[in-house]
Amino acid sequence: MRGVTMKKGEPVDRALKRLKTKLDSEGILEEMRRRRSFETPTERRQRKLRTASKRNKIRWRYTPIGHGAAAAAAAATAATEG
């Protein structure tokens, strides 16, 4: 079970916000919502595809130059210009 310890003089709503942030970052709230009802194999596949595409967008956004899609785009541009 996850939890947070309240600091001395800390308001309850601030501690609650820290707990919610912690649970959200670990994916516990999302998993709890998902398990509330039955998920068909098709829905599961679609959900996994959606999350994979989000992960890949973030991964490509922070890829250093010289690697991945950014390098391929730069090479294609250089080939057509010169």
C-alpha positions, 0 to 999 in steps of 0.5 A: 500500500502506498502512502505519504507521511505528513510533515509537521504543520503541513495542511491535509490537502497538500499531503493529499495532493502529494499522494495523488501525484505519487499514485498517478506517476506510478500508474496505480489510479489508471490501473484501478480505473481500468480494472473496474470493468471487464476489458475485452482483448480488442480494447486491451490491444487498442489501449496498448497501441495508444500508449505505445504511440504516446511513448514513441512520440516522447522518445523521438522528441528527445532523441539526440541529433544524429540518431533516429528519425531526425537524422533520417529527415536531415539526410533526406533534406541534404540529399535533395538540396545538393 
